[in-house]
Amino acid sequence: MAEFLLTSETFVKSVSSISDNVAGKYVLPSIREAQEVGLKSILGSCLLTVLKDMGLAGTLTDPANAAYKELVDRAQYFLAYTAIVEVTTKVSFKITNFGVAKSTDENLTVATQDEIGKLQYYYQSKADYCKLELQQWLLENRALFPELNDCQCNKIRSNLYSAATCGLWLGGPRARVLRPNCKCEKK
């Protein structure tokens, strides 16, 4: 099955301090995680699938799909910052036959785990802000996306109310809330 990524390695590198020399084998899986975990938690499975299908078919830029194109454009920074959070660990540590290793060089000082954590926190904070902006825009334009209202128990539903990333559970997508039009949750 063909894959469609809603952002590119070039865009991620252009909005961050990631070196142009960082291999795609680190950046592309990070983009994939940002899309398939982070963005899916906002949009839900149904809407994300529609966006990827439009991208694969080349219809995302059609005038009839202007709202979907705008959604993808608005999601770019969220995807980029979330991918950066993921890529920092991938490039800092390598899993080898001998265990987990980190590289050192004469002219290069490797960041400590605390410094890596601070960089991840910095970009996660930016991603959280972009997530909140995206959620607010989706709430204002919810009528343009019927996929946000699809009720399927086997799919991830959209989360348009909680943008915080922290160790405390603040409610959000894990909370069981009965939706009036959802037949699958009524017993």
C-alpha positions in Angstrom: 0.0 0.0 0.0 1.3 3.4 -0.9 2.0 5.9 1.9 1.4 9.6 1.9 3.0 12.0 4.3 1.3 15.3 4.9 4.6 17.2 5.4 8.1 16.8 4.0 11.6 16.4 5.3 12.5 19.7 3.6 9.8 21.6 5.5 10.8 20.0 8.8 14.5 21.0 8.3 13.5 24.5 7.1 11.7 25.4 10.3 14.1 23.9 12.8 17.8 23.7 13.7 18.1 20.2 12.2 21.2 20.0 10.0 20.6 19.4 6.3 23.0 16.4 6.7 20.6 14.5 8.9 19.6 11.4 7.0 16.1 10.8 5.9 16.2 7.4 7.6 15.9 9.4 10.9 13.6 12.2 9.8 11.0 10.3 7.7 10.1 7.8 10.5 9.7 10.8 12.8 7.4 12.5 10.4 5.4 9.3 10.1 5.1 9.1 13.9 4.0 12.7 14.1 1.3 12.1 11.5 0.1 8.6 12.6 0.2 9.2 16.3 0.1 13.0 17.0 -2.0 14.2 14.1 -4.3 11.2 14.3 -5.0 12.0 17.9 -6.3 15.4 16.8 -8.1 14.6 13.6 -9.2 11.1 14.3 -8.7 8.1 12.0 -11.5 9.0 9.5 -10.3 12.5 8.7 -6.7 11.5 8.5 -7.5 8.7 6.1 -9.4 11.1 3.9 -6.5 13.5 3.8 -4.0 10.8 2.9 -6.3 9.3 0.2 -6.7 12.8 -1.3 -3.0 13.2 -1.3 -2.4 9.9 -3.0 -5.0 10.6 -5.6 -3.6 14.1 -6.2 -7.0 15.7 -5.4 -5.9 17.6 -2.3 -5.3 20.7 -4.4 -8.6 20.6 -6.2 -10.7 23.7 -5.6 -13.5 21.5 -4.3 -11.2 20.3 -1.5 -10.0 23.8 -0.4 -11.0 23.2 3.3 -8.9 20.0 3.4 -6.0 21.7 1.8 -6.2 24.5 4.3 -6.3 21.9 7.1 -3.1 20.3 5.8 -1.4 23.7 5.5 -2.4 24.5 9.1 -1.1 21.2 10.4 2.4 21.7 8.9 4.1 23.3 12.0 2.5 20.8 14.4 3.8 18.0 12.3 7.2 19.6 12.0 7.7 20.3 15.7 6.3 16.9 16.7 8.7 15.2 14.2 11.6 17.2 15.7 10.7 15.9 19.2 10.9 12.4 17.8 14.0 12.8 15.8 16.2 14.1 18.6 16.3 10.7 20.4 16.7 8.8 17.1 19.9 10.8 16.1 21.3 10.9 19.7 21.3 7.2 20.4 21.8 4.2 18.2 20.8 0.7 19.0 23.6 -1.7 18.0 24.5 -5.4 18.5 26.4 -4.2 21.6 23.5 -2.2 23.1 22.6 1.5 23.1 25.5 3.7 21.9 26.1 7.4 21.4 28.7 8.7 19.1 31.6 11.0 20.0 34.1 12.9 17.9 37.2 15.0 18.6 35.5 18.2 17.4 32.0 17.5 18.5 30.5 17.4 22.0 27.5 15.1 22.4 24.6 16.6 24.3 23.8 15.1 27.7 20.4 13.4 28.3 19.2 16.5 30.2 20.2 18.8 27.3 18.4 16.5 24.8 15.3 16.5 27.2 15.4 20.4 27.3 15.5 20.6 23.5 12.6 18.1 23.2 10.6 20.1 25.8 11.2 23.3 23.8 9.9 21.7 20.6 7.1 19.9 22.4 5.9 23.2 23.8 5.9 24.7 20.2 4.0 21.6 19.0 1.4 21.9 21.8 0.8 25.5 20.9 0.3 24.6 17.2 -2.0 21.7 18.3 -4.2 24.1 20.3 -4.3 26.5 17.3 -5.3 23.6 15.0 -7.9 22.3 17.4 -9.5 25.8 17.7 -9.5 26.2 13.9 -11.1 22.8 13.5 -13.8 23.6 16.1 -14.6 26.8 14.3 -14.8 25.0 10.9 -16.2 21.7 12.1 -19.1 21.8 9.6 -16.6 21.6 6.7 -15.4 18.2 7.8 -18.1 15.5 8.2 -15.4 13.0 9.1 -15.0 14.7 12.5 -18.5 13.6 13.4 -18.2 10.0 12.3 -19.0 7.6 15.1 -17.2 4.3 14.7 -16.1 2.4 17.7 -13.2 0.8 16.0 -11.7 4.2 14.9 -9.8 6.8 16.9 -12.1 9.8 17.3 -10.9 13.4 17.0 -9.7 15.2 20.1 -10.4 18.9 19.8 -10.3 19.9 23.5 -7.0 18.9 25.1 -3.6 20.1 23.7 -1.4 19.7 26.8 1.5 17.3 26.8 2.5 16.5 30.3 2.8 13.7 32.8 -0.6 14.4 34.4 -3.8 13.2 32.9 -5.9 16.3 32.2 -8.9 14.6 30.7 -9.2 14.7 27.0 -9.3 11.8 24.5 -9.2 9.1 27.2 -12.3 10.3 29.0 -15.4 8.4 28.2 -18.0 10.9 27.2 -21.4 9.8 25.8 -22.1 11.5 22.5 -25.8 12.0 21.8 -25.6 10.8 18.2 -23.3 7.8 18.9 -25.2 4.5 18.8 -22.1 2.5 19.6 -21.7 3.8 23.1 -25.3 3.5 24.1 -26.3 0.3 25.9 
